[in-house]
Amino acid sequence: MSRAQLALNVADLDEAIVFYSKLFATGPAKVRPDYANFAVVGPPLKLVLIEDASQTPGTLNYLGVEVATTDEVTAGRRRQRGGGR
């Protein structure tokens, strides 16, 4: 399964966890100091929250696509280069 990955900068991780837990009706899959992530089923999304006081809260930290295997990454690179599957 692949899913979009969205990482946001937040000013207060605990507050952001409460907000997104309510929004997606699920708790975080992983919490570490200054970091949490949510494995949202619908829509398929991995939401990453990064507490960073030096960044504007709510700004984008990074975007990505999460896939199950490195073979999927290799196949995607081939397609991008025009090599088909």
HELIX and SHEET records of a PDB file:
HELIX    1   1 LEU A   13  PHE A   24  1                                  12    
HELIX    2   2 THR A   70  GLN A   80  1                                  11    
SHEET    1   A 5 LYS A  30  ARG A  32  0                                        
SHEET    2   A 5 TYR A  35  VAL A  40 -1                                        
SHEET    3   A 5 LEU A  45  GLU A  51 -1                                        
SHEET    4   A 5 ARG A   3  VAL A  10  1                                        
SHEET    5   A 5 LEU A  60  GLU A  66 -1                                        
END                                                                             
